[in-house]
Amino acid sequence: MVFPDTRTPRSAATTAKATLAGVLAISTLTACSAGSTSTVIGRADTRGVVVGTTGAPASLDFTTTGGAAIPQALMANVYETLVRIDERGKPAPLLATSWEISEDRTEYTFQLREGVRFSNGDEFTAETAAFSINYVLESWTNGLSAQMAPVEDVEAVDKHVLRVKLKAPSNSWLWSMGTLTGAMMTPAGIDTLATDPIGTGPYTVDKFAVGQSISFRKREDYWGEPARDDASIRYFADAVSSVNALRVGDIDVLWSLQAPELLSTLPDDFSVSVGTTNGEVLLSLNNRIAPFNDPDVRKAVAYAIDRDALNRVVFNGLATDTGGAPVPPTDPWYTGKDYYPFDPAKARELLAGQKPEVTLTIPSLPYAQAAAELIFSQLRDVGFQVKLETVEFPAVWLGQVLKRHDYQASLIAHVEPRDMPTLFGNPEYYLGYDSAAVRDDFAAADVSDQAGQISSMQAAIDAIMADAGAVTLANSPNIVLTAPGVTGVNPNVITDGLDLSGVARR
């Protein structure tokens, strides 16, 4: 049998240029490390498509650092996986042409694609696939390596037959193999992960300018359909420069728009699309320290926030309200409940005359800054004494908030797909949320049948929201602009990669 995934189909992108005047799109949580440098990529430097976005990676090694920027650039472009996640959210063949699952759901036998080579000429075989899985288990320091924890043993049965034995049935494992943790690597490429990644994908990295750009060259020896053109990703620190670059032709696509009020500077023949994302815009509350070690104070925050007003102010109403829950509507365990309707009187009642002092540590990202101003006002209205602290993103925010947990409350978009166990299943994560019952629900969901998986995940959501472990302000849209003559752009964010292979310009 093939592992079932019941994720609902994603909606088609909506062309909505006239409604975007007040939208602030989401920058993703990115990682920082070391890397090689080169020159910035512009129209004069590249032969292909140039995509502009924000949140530049400081290295190309996602095995050692978390965040979205590195896999966004490399997955599907440089690295490939045994399975891919299709538009319906289901695992589909990629480097594995098929697979069988044992009756007890603990053994997967993959038939691997023949004739596949890494960009350095190494052959892709069951041995390299086994190496890649074991490398996650033994050497990765990225916290997402926990997605490989269900694996007990990996065996290359034949040159193109791979057998994976799990410790117990796992609903999440095969799906996660379509994300960065399933990236197939060659042993010869490990020493240069940060600067010269080697994969089986349609591109190689040609130049990497830290904080500025990554350029890709299409592989003429790629095993599948070659990329349509060479491609580059160029990173911008501010909205004006990114929109101006699109307007004058220095870039062809602007991914994750930061200042749609600048749309009036664009000619009418530029296209605007709204795609779906996995991004939970999370008001993070440090459950370990006062005042948010008190569940009633966390609940008061949840009732004090007018999410509808925030959606209108920050996203012009294009975001999706998930009722405060940390799950996108495309996941099968989405409940649709409104866990914390806007109720300032209830918030004041929960505070019972207390006036907690709270510092909001906000990353220097446009959507976060805009949302923080509204949150500041609403929390003060119910009795909180609030201070705003802006910290540089990514380096300072990552170091202070994510790594050292030195904060009371913060705000960031978490864009990794199906990341609830990461956010709420590990007490050592920066949220500090600690619930044995929720961890049990996650464990039960992973080993259950399809119906049991959904019910256990919904039980976990209910418990997290009863504790107000964090408040999801919105599920973010992805706003994408394309210049005339550019084709092949899919604005929907399905997993963690920005696939450039189908994009081209005339």
MODA-V279337 format. One record per residue. RES is the residue in three letters. PSI is psi in radians with two decimals (NA if undefined). OMEGA is omega in whole degrees, 0 to 359 (none if undefined). NEAR is the number of other ideal C-beta (glycine too) atoms within 8 Angstrom. Layout:
res->RES psi->PSI omega->OMEGA near->NEAR
res->RES psi->PSI omega->OMEGA near->NEAR
//
This chain:
res->MET psi->2.83 omega->177 near->4
res->VAL psi->2.37 omega->182 near->6
res->PHE psi->2.20 omega->182 near->10
res->PRO psi->2.49 omega->173 near->5
res->ASP psi->2.11 omega->188 near->8
res->THR psi->0.33 omega->180 near->7
res->ARG psi->2.40 omega->184 near->9
res->THR psi->2.68 omega->180 near->9
res->PRO psi->2.62 omega->178 near->6
res->ARG psi->2.54 omega->180 near->11
res->SER psi->2.71 omega->178 near->6
res->ALA psi->2.67 omega->178 near->4
res->ALA psi->2.55 omega->182 near->11
res->THR psi->2.20 omega->175 near->7
res->THR psi->2.08 omega->191 near->8
res->ALA psi->0.88 omega->185 near->10
res->LYS psi->-0.66 omega->185 near->9
res->ALA psi->-0.38 omega->184 near->5
res->THR psi->0.10 omega->190 near->8
res->LEU psi->0.19 omega->190 near->15
res->ALA psi->-0.42 omega->182 near->9
res->GLY psi->0.26 omega->187 near->10
res->VAL psi->2.40 omega->169 near->13
res->LEU psi->1.96 omega->183 near->12
res->ALA psi->2.98 omega->193 near->13
res->ILE psi->2.30 omega->165 near->14
res->SER psi->2.52 omega->184 near->13
res->THR psi->2.74 omega->177 near->13
res->LEU psi->2.11 omega->187 near->12
res->THR psi->2.93 omega->185 near->15
res->ALA psi->2.76 omega->179 near->15
res->CYS psi->2.34 omega->175 near->11
res->SER psi->-2.71 omega->180 near->11
res->ALA psi->2.73 omega->178 near->5
res->GLY psi->2.99 omega->180 near->13
res->SER psi->2.88 omega->182 near->8
res->THR psi->2.79 omega->175 near->6
res->SER psi->-2.82 omega->180 near->6
res->THR psi->2.72 omega->179 near->6
res->VAL psi->2.61 omega->181 near->8
res->ILE psi->2.24 omega->173 near->15
res->GLY psi->-3.04 omega->183 near->9
res->ARG psi->-0.59 omega->182 near->8
res->ALA psi->-0.28 omega->186 near->4
res->ASP psi->-0.12 omega->190 near->10
res->THR psi->2.63 omega->180 near->12
res->ARG psi->-0.06 omega->187 near->4
res->GLY psi->-2.61 omega->183 near->12
res->VAL psi->2.44 omega->176 near->14
res->VAL psi->2.15 omega->178 near->16
res->VAL psi->2.25 omega->177 near->16
res->GLY psi->2.47 omega->177 near->14
res->THR psi->-2.98 omega->180 near->13
res->THR psi->3.04 omega->175 near->11
res->GLY psi->1.14 omega->184 near->12
res->ALA psi->2.44 omega->173 near->11
res->PRO psi->2.62 omega->177 near->15
res->ALA psi->-0.02 omega->177 near->12
res->SER psi->3.03 omega->178 near->15
res->LEU psi->0.34 omega->183 near->16
res->ASP psi->1.68 omega->179 near->12
res->PHE psi->0.01 omega->177 near->14
res->THR psi->-0.34 omega->183 near->11
res->THR psi->-0.27 omega->183 near->10
res->THR psi->2.57 omega->179 near->12
res->GLY psi->-3.11 omega->177 near->9
res->GLY psi->2.96 omega->189 near->14
res->ALA psi->-0.36 omega->190 near->13
res->ALA psi->-0.73 omega->184 near->13
res->ILE psi->-0.92 omega->178 near->15
res->PRO psi->-0.53 omega->176 near->12
res->GLN psi->-0.72 omega->182 near->11
res->ALA psi->-0.63 omega->192 near->12
res->LEU psi->-0.60 omega->183 near->15
res->MET psi->2.38 omega->183 near->15
res->ALA psi->-0.37 omega->179 near->11
res->ASN psi->-0.91 omega->178 near->16
res->VAL psi->-0.84 omega->181 near->13
res->TYR psi->2.53 omega->173 near->15
res->GLU psi->2.95 omega->186 near->11
res->THR psi->2.88 omega->177 near->14
res->LEU psi->-0.71 omega->178 near->14
res->VAL psi->2.71 omega->172 near->14
res->ARG psi->2.76 omega->176 near->11
res->ILE psi->2.07 omega->186 near->13
res->ASP psi->-3.12 omega->184 near->9
res->GLU psi->-0.36 omega->177 near->7
res->ARG psi->-0.02 omega->182 near->8
res->GLY psi->0.33 omega->183 near->12
res->LYS psi->2.51 omega->174 near->8
res->PRO psi->2.33 omega->180 near->13
res->ALA psi->2.79 omega->182 near->8
res->PRO psi->2.53 omega->170 near->7
res->LEU psi->-1.64 omega->174 near->11
res->LEU psi->-0.34 omega->168 near->12
res->ALA psi->2.22 omega->181 near->13
res->THR psi->-0.41 omega->178 near->6
res->SER psi->2.95 omega->176 near->7
res->TRP psi->2.70 omega->176 near->11
res->GLU psi->2.59 omega->179 near->7
res->ILE psi->2.33 omega->181 near->9
res->SER psi->2.85 omega->182 near->8
res->GLU psi->-0.63 omega->181 near->3
res->ASP psi->0.07 omega->174 near->6
res->ARG psi->0.45 omega->179 near->9
res->THR psi->-0.07 omega->183 near->9
res->GLU psi->2.18 omega->179 near->10
res->TYR psi->2.24 omega->176 near->11
res->THR psi->1.99 omega->184 near->10
res->PHE psi->2.31 omega->167 near->14
res->GLN psi->2.06 omega->186 near->9
res->LEU psi->2.63 omega->180 near->16
res->ARG psi->2.39 omega->178 near->11
res->GLU psi->2.75 omega->176 near->5
res->GLY psi->0.30 omega->180 near->5
res->VAL psi->2.34 omega->177 near->10
res->ARG psi->2.58 omega->171 near->11
res->PHE psi->2.87 omega->184 near->14
res->SER psi->-0.32 omega->177 near->11
res->ASN psi->0.07 omega->179 near->8
res->GLY psi->-0.21 omega->178 near->5
res->ASP psi->2.50 omega->180 near->11
res->GLU psi->2.43 omega->174 near->7
res->PHE psi->2.12 omega->182 near->14
res->THR psi->3.13 omega->175 near->10
res->ALA psi->-0.51 omega->178 near->14
res->GLU psi->-0.77 omega->179 near->8
res->THR psi->-0.57 omega->176 near->15
res->ALA psi->-0.75 omega->177 near->17
res->ALA psi->-0.71 omega->177 near->12
res->PHE psi->-0.77 omega->183 near->11
res->SER psi->-0.75 omega->179 near->12
res->ILE psi->-0.79 omega->179 near->12
res->ASN psi->-0.56 omega->179 near->9
res->TYR psi->-0.68 omega->175 near->12
res->VAL psi->-0.80 omega->183 near->12
res->LEU psi->-0.64 omega->191 near->11
res->GLU psi->-0.45 omega->192 near->6
res->SER psi->-0.40 omega->181 near->7
res->TRP psi->2.49 omega->171 near->13
res->THR psi->-0.12 omega->171 near->7
res->ASN psi->2.30 omega->183 near->10
res->GLY psi->-0.41 omega->179 near->8
res->LEU psi->-0.13 omega->176 near->12
res->SER psi->-0.34 omega->178 near->13
res->ALA psi->-0.35 omega->178 near->9
res->GLN psi->-0.34 omega->179 near->10
res->MET psi->-0.02 omega->184 near->13
res->ALA psi->-0.52 omega->179 near->7
res->PRO psi->-0.28 omega->186 near->11
res->VAL psi->2.27 omega->176 near->13
res->GLU psi->-0.67 omega->184 near->6
res->ASP psi->2.58 omega->177 near->6
res->VAL psi->2.35 omega->184 near->12
res->GLU psi->2.27 omega->171 near->9
res->ALA psi->1.73 omega->184 near->12
res->VAL psi->-0.69 omega->179 near->8
res->ASP psi->3.12 omega->184 near->6
res->LYS psi->-0.58 omega->182 near->7
res->HIS psi->0.50 omega->176 near->9
res->VAL psi->2.13 omega->182 near->12
res->LEU psi->2.31 omega->177 near->15
res->ARG psi->2.27 omega->179 near->11
res->VAL psi->2.18 omega->179 near->12
res->LYS psi->2.21 omega->178 near->10
res->LEU psi->2.71 omega->178 near->14
res->LYS psi->-0.55 omega->180 near->6
res->ALA psi->2.85 omega->177 near->8
res->PRO psi->2.49 omega->181 near->9
res->SER psi->2.08 omega->177 near->11
res->ASN psi->-0.43 omega->187 near->12
res->SER psi->-0.37 omega->191 near->11
res->TRP psi->-0.91 omega->183 near->13
res->LEU psi->-0.68 omega->179 near->11
res->TRP psi->-0.75 omega->180 near->13
res->SER psi->-0.40 omega->177 near->12
res->MET psi->-0.14 omega->173 near->12
res->GLY psi->0.12 omega->179 near->14
res->THR psi->-2.94 omega->186 near->17
res->LEU psi->-0.53 omega->181 near->11
res->THR psi->-0.27 omega->176 near->12
res->GLY psi->0.16 omega->182 near->12
res->ALA psi->2.23 omega->179 near->13
res->MET psi->2.22 omega->184 near->14
res->MET psi->2.79 omega->175 near->14
res->THR psi->2.49 omega->179 near->11
res->PRO psi->-0.54 omega->182 near->7
res->ALA psi->-0.24 omega->182 near->8
res->GLY psi->-0.03 omega->187 near->15
res->ILE psi->-0.66 omega->184 near->8
res->ASP psi->-0.28 omega->183 near->4
res->THR psi->0.45 omega->183 near->9
res->LEU psi->-0.66 omega->186 near->12
res->ALA psi->-0.35 omega->187 near->10
res->THR psi->-0.51 omega->185 near->9
res->ASP psi->1.26 omega->182 near->8
res->PRO psi->2.45 omega->182 near->12
res->ILE psi->2.10 omega->181 near->14
res->GLY psi->-3.01 omega->180 near->14
res->THR psi->0.07 omega->188 near->12
res->GLY psi->-3.13 omega->187 near->13
res->PRO psi->-0.09 omega->181 near->11
res->TYR psi->2.78 omega->162 near->14
res->THR psi->2.71 omega->175 near->9
res->VAL psi->2.15 omega->181 near->13
res->ASP psi->-0.81 omega->179 near->7
res->LYS psi->2.52 omega->175 near->11
res->PHE psi->1.92 omega->177 near->13
res->ALA psi->1.91 omega->186 near->12
res->VAL psi->2.24 omega->179 near->10
res->GLY psi->-0.03 omega->185 near->6
res->GLN psi->-0.93 omega->189 near->9
res->SER psi->2.82 omega->170 near->13
res->ILE psi->2.28 omega->175 near->13
res->SER psi->2.51 omega->183 near->14
res->PHE psi->2.52 omega->172 near->16
res->ARG psi->2.32 omega->181 near->8
res->LYS psi->2.55 omega->181 near->15
res->ARG psi->2.14 omega->177 near->12
res->GLU psi->-0.34 omega->181 near->5
res->ASP psi->0.31 omega->181 near->5
res->TYR psi->2.46 omega->186 near->11
res->TRP psi->-0.48 omega->183 near->8
res->GLY psi->-2.67 omega->177 near->5
res->GLU psi->2.13 omega->184 near->5
res->PRO psi->2.72 omega->173 near->10
res->ALA psi->2.62 omega->183 near->14
res->ARG psi->-0.46 omega->184 near->9
res->ASP psi->2.86 omega->166 near->11
res->ASP psi->2.87 omega->185 near->13
res->ALA psi->2.75 omega->177 near->18
res->SER psi->2.63 omega->169 near->15
res->ILE psi->2.19 omega->180 near->14
res->ARG psi->2.32 omega->187 near->16
res->TYR psi->2.40 omega->182 near->12
res->PHE psi->2.46 omega->180 near->12
res->ALA psi->-0.35 omega->181 near->5
res->ASP psi->2.78 omega->186 near->7
res->ALA psi->-0.69 omega->184 near->11
res->VAL psi->-0.80 omega->182 near->8
res->SER psi->-0.61 omega->180 near->9
res->SER psi->-0.77 omega->180 near->16
res->VAL psi->-0.70 omega->177 near->16
res->ASN psi->-0.67 omega->179 near->9
res->ALA psi->-0.69 omega->177 near->13
res->LEU psi->-0.75 omega->184 near->17
res->ARG psi->-0.67 omega->184 near->9
res->VAL psi->0.00 omega->175 near->6
res->GLY psi->0.19 omega->177 near->8
res->ASP psi->-0.46 omega->172 near->9
res->ILE psi->2.80 omega->183 near->14
res->ASP psi->-0.46 omega->182 near->12
res->VAL psi->2.37 omega->172 near->16
res->LEU psi->1.95 omega->185 near->15
res->TRP psi->2.18 omega->180 near->9
res->SER psi->1.30 omega->184 near->13
res->LEU psi->2.37 omega->182 near->13
res->GLN psi->-0.36 omega->182 near->12
res->ALA psi->1.33 omega->183 near->11
res->PRO psi->-0.21 omega->174 near->13
res->GLU psi->-0.25 omega->177 near->7
res->LEU psi->0.07 omega->181 near->10
res->LEU psi->-0.46 omega->182 near->12
res->SER psi->-0.26 omega->178 near->5
res->THR psi->-0.14 omega->184 near->7
res->LEU psi->2.48 omega->173 near->11
res->PRO psi->2.77 omega->184 near->6
res->ASP psi->-0.34 omega->183 near->4
res->ASP psi->0.09 omega->170 near->5
res->PHE psi->2.49 omega->183 near->12
res->SER psi->2.54 omega->177 near->9
res->VAL psi->2.18 omega->180 near->12
res->SER psi->2.58 omega->177 near->13
res->VAL psi->2.07 omega->180 near->14
res->GLY psi->2.87 omega->177 near->13
res->THR psi->2.77 omega->179 near->10
res->THR psi->3.00 omega->170 near->13
res->ASN psi->0.19 omega->192 near->12
res->GLY psi->2.02 omega->171 near->14
res->GLU psi->2.04 omega->175 near->15
res->VAL psi->1.79 omega->193 near->16
res->LEU psi->2.19 omega->166 near->14
res->LEU psi->1.75 omega->187 near->14
res->SER psi->2.24 omega->179 near->13
res->LEU psi->2.15 omega->183 near->14
res->ASN psi->1.75 omega->185 near->13
res->ASN psi->-0.23 omega->184 near->11
res->ARG psi->-0.46 omega->191 near->6
res->ILE psi->2.79 omega->178 near->7
res->ALA psi->2.55 omega->1 near->6
res->PRO psi->0.01 omega->190 near->10
res->PHE psi->0.14 omega->167 near->13
res->ASN psi->-0.04 omega->176 near->7
res->ASP psi->2.00 omega->182 near->8
res->PRO psi->-0.58 omega->180 near->7
res->ASP psi->-0.61 omega->178 near->9
res->VAL psi->-0.70 omega->176 near->13
res->ARG psi->-0.72 omega->179 near->15
res->LYS psi->-0.64 omega->178 near->12
res->ALA psi->-0.70 omega->176 near->16
res->VAL psi->-0.80 omega->183 near->17
res->ALA psi->-0.72 omega->179 near->12
res->TYR psi->-0.43 omega->184 near->15
res->ALA psi->-0.34 omega->185 near->13
res->ILE psi->2.17 omega->175 near->15
res->ASP psi->1.62 omega->185 near->8
res->ARG psi->-0.58 omega->179 near->11
res->ASP psi->-0.77 omega->178 near->8
res->ALA psi->-0.71 omega->179 near->9
res->LEU psi->-0.73 omega->178 near->15
res->ASN psi->-0.77 omega->181 near->13
res->ARG psi->-0.73 omega->183 near->10
res->VAL psi->-0.79 omega->187 near->10
res->VAL psi->-0.66 omega->187 near->14
res->PHE psi->0.13 omega->181 near->16
res->ASN psi->0.55 omega->177 near->11
res->GLY psi->0.07 omega->184 near->7
res->LEU psi->-0.24 omega->176 near->12
res->ALA psi->2.88 omega->179 near->12
res->THR psi->2.26 omega->176 near->8
res->ASP psi->2.11 omega->181 near->10
res->THR psi->0.31 omega->180 near->14
res->GLY psi->0.30 omega->182 near->11
res->GLY psi->-0.12 omega->185 near->11
res->ALA psi->2.58 omega->184 near->13
res->PRO psi->0.98 omega->182 near->13
res->VAL psi->2.29 omega->179 near->13
res->PRO psi->2.68 omega->181 near->13
res->PRO psi->-0.28 omega->181 near->10
res->THR psi->-0.17 omega->177 near->10
res->ASP psi->2.48 omega->186 near->10
res->PRO psi->-0.29 omega->179 near->8
res->TRP psi->0.20 omega->174 near->11
res->TYR psi->2.25 omega->187 near->11
res->THR psi->-0.49 omega->183 near->10
res->GLY psi->0.06 omega->181 near->5
res->LYS psi->2.61 omega->170 near->7
res->ASP psi->1.71 omega->187 near->7
res->TYR psi->-0.57 omega->183 near->8
res->TYR psi->1.40 omega->175 near->14
res->PRO psi->2.64 omega->181 near->5
res->PHE psi->2.04 omega->185 near->11
res->ASP psi->1.41 omega->181 near->8
res->PRO psi->-0.60 omega->179 near->11
res->ALA psi->-0.71 omega->178 near->6
res->LYS psi->-0.68 omega->178 near->9
res->ALA psi->-0.79 omega->179 near->15
res->ARG psi->-0.67 omega->179 near->10
res->GLU psi->-0.73 omega->179 near->7
res->LEU psi->-0.58 omega->179 near->11
res->LEU psi->-0.41 omega->174 near->15
res->ALA psi->0.81 omega->177 near->6
res->GLY psi->-0.15 omega->176 near->5
res->GLN psi->2.68 omega->175 near->8
res->LYS psi->1.27 omega->185 near->8
res->PRO psi->2.42 omega->175 near->11
res->GLU psi->2.19 omega->186 near->8
res->VAL psi->2.30 omega->171 near->12
res->THR psi->2.15 omega->174 near->11
res->LEU psi->1.97 omega->179 near->15
res->THR psi->1.80 omega->193 near->12
res->ILE psi->2.25 omega->177 near->13
res->PRO psi->2.70 omega->183 near->14
res->SER psi->1.10 omega->179 near->10
res->LEU psi->2.46 omega->187 near->9
res->PRO psi->-0.83 omega->182 near->10
res->TYR psi->-0.66 omega->181 near->15
res->ALA psi->-0.73 omega->179 near->13
res->GLN psi->-0.75 omega->180 near->11
res->ALA psi->-0.76 omega->180 near->11
res->ALA psi->-0.64 omega->184 near->14
res->ALA psi->-0.63 omega->180 near->12
res->GLU psi->-0.72 omega->179 near->9
res->LEU psi->-0.75 omega->179 near->13
res->ILE psi->-0.72 omega->177 near->13
res->PHE psi->-0.86 omega->183 near->11
res->SER psi->-0.75 omega->184 near->8
res->GLN psi->-0.63 omega->177 near->12
res->LEU psi->-0.71 omega->177 near->13
res->ARG psi->-0.62 omega->182 near->10
res->ASP psi->-0.53 omega->182 near->8
res->VAL psi->-0.03 omega->174 near->13
res->GLY psi->-0.13 omega->177 near->12
res->PHE psi->2.52 omega->170 near->14
res->GLN psi->1.94 omega->194 near->8
res->VAL psi->2.39 omega->170 near->10
res->LYS psi->2.52 omega->176 near->8
res->LEU psi->2.31 omega->177 near->10
res->GLU psi->2.09 omega->178 near->8
res->THR psi->2.28 omega->178 near->7
res->VAL psi->2.56 omega->181 near->12
res->GLU psi->2.40 omega->177 near->8
res->PHE psi->2.31 omega->15 near->13
res->PRO psi->-0.50 omega->197 near->15
res->ALA psi->-0.91 omega->185 near->9
res->VAL psi->-0.79 omega->180 near->9
res->TRP psi->-0.80 omega->180 near->16
res->LEU psi->-0.76 omega->182 near->14
res->GLY psi->-0.82 omega->186 near->9
res->GLN psi->-0.86 omega->188 near->12
res->VAL psi->-1.00 omega->187 near->17
res->LEU psi->-0.71 omega->187 near->10
res->LYS psi->-0.82 omega->184 near->8
res->ARG psi->-0.19 omega->180 near->6
res->HIS psi->0.57 omega->183 near->10
res->ASP psi->1.35 omega->182 near->5
res->TYR psi->2.87 omega->171 near->12
res->GLN psi->-0.90 omega->178 near->11
res->ALA psi->2.59 omega->179 near->14
res->SER psi->-3.04 omega->185 near->12
res->LEU psi->2.17 omega->181 near->15
res->ILE psi->2.70 omega->175 near->12
res->ALA psi->2.08 omega->174 near->13
res->HIS psi->2.03 omega->190 near->11
res->VAL psi->-0.05 omega->179 near->15
res->GLU psi->2.38 omega->181 near->11
res->PRO psi->2.49 omega->175 near->10
res->ARG psi->0.96 omega->188 near->10
res->ASP psi->0.21 omega->180 near->10
res->MET psi->-0.76 omega->177 near->14
res->PRO psi->-0.55 omega->176 near->11
res->THR psi->-0.77 omega->183 near->12
res->LEU psi->-0.73 omega->191 near->13
res->PHE psi->0.00 omega->181 near->16
res->GLY psi->0.02 omega->183 near->9
res->ASN psi->1.87 omega->181 near->9
res->PRO psi->-0.33 omega->181 near->6
res->GLU psi->-0.08 omega->177 near->3
res->TYR psi->2.90 omega->190 near->11
res->TYR psi->-0.36 omega->176 near->10
res->LEU psi->-0.47 omega->180 near->12
res->GLY psi->0.37 omega->181 near->11
res->TYR psi->2.25 omega->188 near->14
res->ASP psi->1.78 omega->178 near->6
res->SER psi->1.95 omega->177 near->11
res->ALA psi->-0.62 omega->180 near->6
res->ALA psi->-0.71 omega->179 near->7
res->VAL psi->-0.71 omega->177 near->13
res->ARG psi->-0.65 omega->176 near->9
res->ASP psi->-0.69 omega->178 near->8
res->ASP psi->-0.76 omega->178 near->13
res->PHE psi->-0.75 omega->180 near->14
res->ALA psi->-0.75 omega->180 near->8
res->ALA psi->-0.68 omega->179 near->10
res->ALA psi->-0.63 omega->185 near->15
res->ASP psi->-0.53 omega->184 near->14
res->VAL psi->-0.11 omega->185 near->9
res->SER psi->3.01 omega->169 near->12
res->ASP psi->-3.10 omega->186 near->5
res->GLN psi->-0.82 omega->180 near->9
res->ALA psi->-0.70 omega->179 near->7
res->GLY psi->-0.63 omega->177 near->10
res->GLN psi->-0.83 omega->182 near->14
res->ILE psi->-0.80 omega->183 near->12
res->SER psi->-0.67 omega->180 near->9
res->SER psi->-0.68 omega->177 near->13
res->MET psi->-0.66 omega->177 near->14
res->GLN psi->-0.62 omega->175 near->10
res->ALA psi->-0.69 omega->178 near->9
res->ALA psi->-0.76 omega->178 near->14
res->ILE psi->-0.81 omega->180 near->14
res->ASP psi->-0.73 omega->181 near->9
res->ALA psi->-0.75 omega->179 near->12
res->ILE psi->-0.76 omega->181 near->16
res->MET psi->-0.56 omega->175 near->14
res->ALA psi->-0.55 omega->177 near->6
res->ASP psi->-0.20 omega->188 near->10
res->ALA psi->0.91 omega->181 near->13
res->GLY psi->-0.48 omega->174 near->12
res->ALA psi->2.96 omega->180 near->14
res->VAL psi->2.09 omega->175 near->13
res->THR psi->2.03 omega->183 near->14
res->LEU psi->-0.58 omega->182 near->11
res->ALA psi->2.73 omega->165 near->14
res->ASN psi->2.08 omega->194 near->13
res->SER psi->2.55 omega->171 near->15
res->PRO psi->2.85 omega->173 near->14
res->ASN psi->1.99 omega->183 near->16
res->ILE psi->2.13 omega->186 near->16
res->VAL psi->2.29 omega->176 near->16
res->LEU psi->2.42 omega->177 near->14
res->THR psi->2.46 omega->179 near->11
res->ALA psi->2.79 omega->177 near->12
res->PRO psi->2.46 omega->178 near->7
res->GLY psi->-0.05 omega->179 near->6
res->VAL psi->2.29 omega->181 near->13
res->THR psi->2.87 omega->173 near->7
res->GLY psi->0.22 omega->181 near->8
res->VAL psi->2.17 omega->176 near->10
res->ASN psi->1.95 omega->185 near->8
res->PRO psi->-0.15 omega->181 near->11
res->ASN psi->2.27 omega->178 near->11
res->VAL psi->1.90 omega->186 near->11
res->ILE psi->-0.90 omega->176 near->9
res->THR psi->-2.07 omega->187 near->10
res->ASP psi->0.01 omega->183 near->11
res->GLY psi->2.53 omega->172 near->11
res->LEU psi->1.65 omega->186 near->11
res->ASP psi->2.04 omega->182 near->8
res->LEU psi->-0.12 omega->193 near->14
res->SER psi->-0.44 omega->181 near->15
res->GLY psi->0.04 omega->183 near->9
res->VAL psi->2.40 omega->179 near->16
res->ALA psi->2.82 omega->175 near->11
res->ARG psi->2.61 omega->180 near->11
res->ARG psi->NA omega->none near->3
//
